[in-house]
């Protein structure tokens, strides 16, 4: 799976990255971020590389302590409970945020009001992302409860398409409908397994089919995908600019990967 995944990822990365990036960069340019995202800073007080790296690693260390500590401490003891508390992802991220506020904001001489202003502006792009994720989850459950997923899967698998192409199209259809790549993968696997189980494919062939499913699960990212809004909000791109850049890039990446999966499946058959 890793070997075939690398074979699919490398050409996809090259085509969707440097090649497409150079092309689309000549056609689309993003506007500058708002002024509140460009605070004046004293360069003499900028954090060192070590401090910046420690901020990134700090929550990972806390989660790692919890994982390691659970193997060497007895459940119910005070040490175990403390490790469970500080190692919870929510707690670890919160502590890392507090350290970042102290190390980055107060060292710049920011007062409490300015810190709250910066934190508030950082929350604004996340609002629409949370709404889209919630709406996507609701829509996914509608698909599950209404039985649309199995109907779509049976229609594609019964259309006489090659199994690799059926995996790609089915995963892509679920992705476009509800936005989540993870749900698209899991839904497609659940629908396709009854079809391929009697065929007794080898492990390498199943890996190739998995790549086809993964490729379809990231194509045509649009307004119901959290990644679409994450890219747009943090780059300052409009919806049209995001469609021209992010959406096309994701589609190229998924399609190239799926084509490599189809070729691998054919060669392994």
Secondary structure by P-SEA (a helix, b strand, c coil): caaaaaaaaaaaaaaacaaaaaaaaaccccccccccccccccccccccaaaaaaaaaaaaaaaaaaaaaaaccccccaaaaaaaaaacaaaaaaaaaaaaaaaccccccccaaaaaaaaaaaaccaaaaaaaaaaaaaaaaaaaaaaaaaaaaaaaaaccccaaaaaaaaaaaaaaacccaaaaaaaaaaaaccccccccccaaaaaaaaaaaaaaaccccccccaaaaaaaaaacccaaaaaacaaaaaaaaaaaaaaaaaaaaaaac
